[in-house]
Amino acid sequence: MDILKERILQQGLVLSNDVLRLDSLINHQVDPALTMEMGHEFAKRFAGEEITKVLTIESSGIPSAFAAAYVLGVPLVFARRKKTLIADPEAYCERVPSFTKGMVTDIMVSKQYLTADDKVLFIDDIIANGDAARGLVKIIERSGAHLVGLGIVVEKTFQAGGRTLREQGVRVEPLVKIASLADGQITFE
């Protein structure tokens, strides 16, 4: 997606050789038109897969996952990071470290919204080390649902997340691949 690359170059902020801040595009402020284009692109890449649900992790994955679910005409389900008083006590739960948050959290999906009958498209914003993604893949496997693939807005290919998921047999479709953030420069693959 050339438009996404252009916007990343214009608005992305390289914080270190490992961290790219995209707050003005996808993480804090969301560009609805660009987000809908991403949803159409994900739907195109996974066309013909008979997807029944789009799944993501709160909160940064929600906008692009919503756009994909809207275009596909299926429900969006998101894994919660915080347990609420009305949460399903029998939810699928996985403990995962967060690269950008620098802490370990639990992600939860209600068994009511993820079943063995589902064909799931997992959408997320950025994949770095892939810990959260691997945690959600474990939840999908435990539910008996079929994981169609993982759509990623930005894959940092210099980190192992996408590669390790591909090695596990997961289809990973990034919209943009970043090969390096060295010396404060964004280098696309």
C-alpha positions in Angstrom: 0.0 0.0 0.0 1.9 3.0 -1.3 -0.4 5.5 0.4 0.3 3.9 3.8 4.1 4.0 3.1 3.8 7.7 2.3 1.8 8.5 5.4 4.3 6.5 7.6 7.2 8.5 6.1 5.3 11.8 6.7 3.9 11.1 10.1 5.8 8.2 11.7 8.3 9.0 14.4 11.3 6.7 14.9 12.0 6.6 18.7 14.8 4.0 18.5 16.2 1.3 16.3 13.3 -0.9 17.4 10.4 1.5 18.0 8.3 3.4 15.5 5.5 5.7 16.8 2.4 5.8 14.5 0.1 7.6 17.0 -1.1 10.1 14.4 -2.2 7.3 12.0 -3.3 4.1 13.7 -2.5 4.0 17.5 -4.0 7.1 19.1 -5.5 9.2 16.3 -7.1 7.3 13.5 -7.4 8.4 9.9 -10.8 6.9 8.9 -10.3 7.1 5.2 -6.9 5.4 5.3 -8.3 2.8 7.8 -11.1 1.9 5.5 -8.6 1.5 2.6 -6.7 -0.9 4.8 -9.9 -2.8 5.5 -10.6 -3.2 1.8 -7.0 -4.4 1.2 -7.3 -7.0 4.0 -10.6 -8.2 2.6 -9.1 -8.5 -0.9 -6.1 -10.4 0.3 -8.3 -12.9 2.2 -11.1 -13.1 -0.4 -12.7 -16.5 -0.8 -11.8 -17.7 2.7 -15.4 -17.8 4.1 -14.3 -15.8 7.1 -17.0 -15.8 9.9 -15.2 -13.5 12.4 -12.4 -10.9 12.5 -10.4 -11.0 15.8 -8.0 -8.5 17.2 -6.5 -7.4 20.5 -7.6 -4.2 22.2 -6.9 -1.4 21.6 -4.6 -0.4 18.7 -5.8 -3.3 16.4 -9.5 -2.3 16.7 -9.8 0.3 13.9 -8.2 -1.7 11.1 -9.9 -4.9 12.3 -13.2 -3.0 12.4 -12.7 -1.8 8.8 -11.9 -5.4 7.6 -14.9 -6.8 9.4 -17.1 -4.1 7.9 -15.9 -4.8 4.4 -16.2 -8.6 4.9 -19.7 -8.3 6.5 -18.8 -10.3 9.6 -18.6 -9.5 13.4 -15.5 -8.1 15.0 -14.3 -9.7 18.3 -11.5 -8.2 20.3 -9.5 -9.8 23.0 -9.8 -7.7 26.2 -6.7 -6.8 28.3 -8.7 -6.1 31.4 -11.1 -8.2 33.2 -14.4 -6.5 34.0 -17.1 -7.3 36.5 -19.3 -8.7 33.8 -16.6 -10.6 31.9 -17.2 -14.2 31.0 -15.6 -16.2 33.9 -15.0 -19.1 31.4 -13.2 -16.9 28.8 -10.2 -18.2 27.0 -7.2 -16.5 28.6 -3.5 -16.2 27.8 -0.7 -14.3 29.5 1.4 -12.3 27.0 4.3 -9.8 27.2 3.8 -6.5 25.4 6.8 -5.1 23.4 5.6 -1.5 23.4 4.0 -1.5 26.9 6.9 -3.2 28.5 4.7 -5.4 30.7 2.9 -8.7 30.9 -0.9 -8.7 30.5 -3.7 -11.2 30.2 -5.7 -11.3 27.0 -9.2 -12.7 27.2 -11.8 -13.8 24.7 -15.3 -15.0 25.7 -16.1 -18.5 24.7 -19.4 -17.2 23.6 -17.8 -15.3 20.7 -15.2 -17.7 19.5 -16.2 -21.3 18.7 -15.1 -24.3 16.7 -17.5 -23.3 13.9 -15.6 -20.0 13.2 -13.1 -19.2 10.5 -11.1 -16.4 11.9 -9.1 -13.6 10.3 -6.8 -12.1 12.9 -5.9 -8.4 12.3 -3.4 -6.3 14.2 -1.6 -3.0 13.9 2.1 -3.8 14.3 4.0 -7.0 14.7 7.4 -6.8 16.4 8.4 -9.8 18.5 4.9 -11.4 18.1 4.3 -12.3 21.7 0.7 -11.0 21.8 0.0 -12.5 18.4 1.2 -15.9 19.5 -0.9 -15.6 22.6 -4.1 -14.9 20.5 -3.2 -17.7 18.1 -3.1 -20.1 21.2 -6.6 -18.9 22.2 -7.9 -19.5 18.6 -6.4 -23.0 18.7 -7.9 -23.8 22.1 -11.3 -22.6 20.8 -11.2 -25.1 17.9 -11.7 -22.2 15.5 -9.8 -22.2 12.2 -7.3 -19.4 11.8 -7.4 -18.3 8.2 -4.5 -15.9 8.6 -3.1 -12.8 10.2 -3.4 -9.4 8.6 -0.8 -6.9 9.9 -0.8 -3.1 9.1 3.0 -2.9 9.7 5.4 -5.8 10.0 8.9 -4.9 11.4 10.7 -7.6 9.5 14.0 -7.0 11.4 12.2 -8.4 14.5 11.2 -12.1 14.7 7.4 -11.9 15.2 6.1 -12.4 11.6 8.9 -14.9 10.8 8.1 -17.1 13.9 4.4 -17.1 13.1 5.1 -18.1 9.5 7.3 -21.0 10.8 4.3 -22.1 12.8 2.3 -22.3 9.6 0.3 -19.1 10.0 -0.4 -17.1 6.9 0.9 -13.5 7.6 -0.1 -10.7 5.3 1.4 -7.3 6.1 0.3 -4.2 4.3 3.7 -2.7 4.8 7.1 -4.3 5.7 9.7 -2.2 7.5 13.2 -3.6 7.1 15.0 -1.1 9.4 14.6 1.9 11.7 18.4 2.3 12.0 19.8 5.8 12.4 16.3 7.2 12.7 15.4 6.3 9.1 12.4 4.2 8.0 13.5 1.7 5.4 10.8 -0.4 3.7 11.4 -3.9 2.4 
